[in-house]
Amino acid sequence: MILTRARLIRRLQWYYPTELFNAWAITACFGYVAWRYPLAAGWPLLFGLGLMAALLFQGQFYWHVKLRVLLGEAVEAAATLRRFAAWRRANGWGLALVTVALLGQAWLTATHAPGGELWPWMLLATTFGVLEHINYYHWQLMLDTVADWRYVGRYRRLKIASLRKDLREGRL
């Protein structure tokens, strides 16, 4: 099955709102953790959830822009690409901070500080954030079409992420 322009438009019409919903759901989780747990216990999880939400918002924005381009709507490509390049750099710093937060929490948990029960969630949020960054800015990890699986089967490697290609080529 070839992903035609019409199919891609239909796919993006449901895909970017789904990503937006997921971003808001993670934001709600962030709010819950901030409300439910003292900062001393929840701060690494808040870092991970914040990073995850930021990446999901970036992803939904990217798919929304791609949909607008496919529909022939005006998009300020150069400014949008600069924004994504800045976000990619900021994500690198965010990933570094989350790693420091995880290591800090591991040390604190070893010293019986509060937050030990949140450790699996911290690790999950951080791992998901890292995978989302890779999925958008490096390699396509989401294999949700037959064509994606065929590509991996044929070439024995993951596809380059669409956003990475767009940043490299300077076009949307």
C-alpha positions in Angstrom: 0.0 0.0 0.0 1.5 3.3 -1.1 0.9 6.3 1.1 -0.6 8.7 -1.4 -1.0 12.4 -0.8 -4.7 12.0 0.0 -4.0 9.1 2.5 -1.2 11.2 4.1 -3.6 14.1 4.5 -6.2 11.8 6.1 -3.6 10.3 8.4 -2.3 13.7 9.5 -5.9 15.0 10.1 -6.3 12.5 13.0 -2.6 12.1 13.9 -1.7 15.6 15.0 -4.8 16.0 17.1 -4.0 12.7 18.8 -0.5 13.9 19.5 -1.9 17.1 20.9 -4.3 15.1 23.2 -1.3 13.0 24.4 0.7 16.2 25.1 -2.2 17.6 27.2 -2.7 14.2 29.0 1.0 14.2 30.0 0.6 17.9 31.1 -2.3 16.8 33.3 -0.1 14.0 34.8 2.5 16.7 35.5 -0.1 18.8 37.3 -1.2 15.7 39.3 2.3 14.9 40.4 3.0 18.5 41.3 -0.2 18.6 43.4 0.0 15.1 44.9 3.7 14.8 45.9 6.1 17.2 47.7 8.7 18.7 45.4 11.4 16.9 47.3 9.9 13.6 46.1 8.5 14.4 42.7 11.0 16.8 41.1 12.8 14.2 38.8 9.4 12.9 37.7 8.3 16.4 36.9 11.5 16.9 34.8 10.7 13.7 32.9 7.0 14.6 32.4 7.8 18.1 31.4 10.3 16.9 28.8 7.8 14.3 27.5 5.0 16.9 27.2 7.3 19.4 25.4 8.4 16.8 22.9 4.8 15.8 22.2 3.8 19.4 21.7 6.7 19.8 19.3 5.6 16.6 17.4 2.0 17.7 17.1 3.1 21.1 15.9 5.3 19.5 13.3 2.5 17.2 12.0 0.1 20.2 12.0 2.6 22.2 9.9 3.1 19.3 7.5 -0.7 19.0 7.1 -0.9 22.7 6.3 1.8 22.3 3.7 0.1 19.3 2.1 -3.2 21.3 2.0 -1.4 24.2 0.2 -1.8 26.6 3.1 0.9 29.3 3.7 3.6 28.3 6.1 6.6 30.4 7.1 9.0 27.6 6.5 12.3 29.3 7.4 11.0 30.5 10.8 9.4 27.2 11.5 12.6 25.3 10.8 14.6 27.7 13.0 12.1 27.0 15.8 12.6 23.3 15.4 16.4 23.6 15.3 16.2 25.6 18.5 13.9 23.1 20.1 16.3 20.3 19.1 19.1 22.0 21.0 16.9 22.8 24.0 15.8 19.1 24.1 19.5 18.1 24.3 19.8 20.3 27.4 16.5 19.0 28.8 17.7 15.4 28.3 20.9 16.2 30.1 19.0 17.8 33.0 16.6 14.8 33.2 19.6 12.5 33.4 21.1 14.5 36.2 17.7 14.5 37.9 17.5 10.7 37.7 21.0 10.3 39.0 20.3 12.7 41.8 17.1 10.9 42.7 18.9 7.5 42.6 21.4 8.9 45.1 18.7 10.4 47.3 16.7 7.2 47.2 19.8 5.3 48.3 19.9 7.6 51.3 16.2 7.0 52.0 15.0 10.4 50.9 11.3 10.6 49.8 10.4 9.7 46.3 11.6 6.1 46.1 8.1 4.9 45.1 8.2 7.2 42.1 11.5 5.8 40.7 9.8 3.5 38.1 7.7 6.3 36.8 10.7 8.6 36.6 12.6 6.1 34.6 9.6 5.5 32.3 9.0 9.2 31.7 12.7 9.8 31.0 12.9 6.8 28.7 9.8 7.9 26.8 11.2 11.4 26.5 14.4 10.1 25.0 12.6 7.9 22.6 10.3 10.7 21.5 13.3 12.9 20.8 15.0 10.2 18.8 11.7 9.6 16.9 11.3 13.2 15.9 14.9 14.4 15.4 16.9 11.4 14.4 15.3 8.1 13.4 11.7 7.1 12.9 11.0 4.7 15.8 7.2 4.5 15.2 6.6 1.8 12.7 2.8 2.0 12.2 2.3 1.3 8.6 3.1 -1.7 6.4 5.4 0.5 4.3 7.4 1.3 7.5 7.9 -2.4 8.2 8.8 -3.2 4.6 11.4 -0.4 4.6 13.0 -1.8 7.8 12.8 -5.4 6.4 14.4 -4.4 3.1 17.1 -2.0 4.3 17.7 -3.5 7.8 17.7 -0.1 9.4 15.3 2.6 10.6 14.1 5.4 8.4 15.5 8.9 9.0 12.9 11.0 10.8 10.9 13.3 8.6 11.7 16.3 10.8 15.5 15.5 10.5 15.2 15.4 6.7 13.3 18.7 6.7 15.9 20.4 8.9 18.8 19.0 6.8 17.2 20.0 3.5 15.9 23.4 4.8 12.3 22.8 3.6 8.9 21.6 5.0 
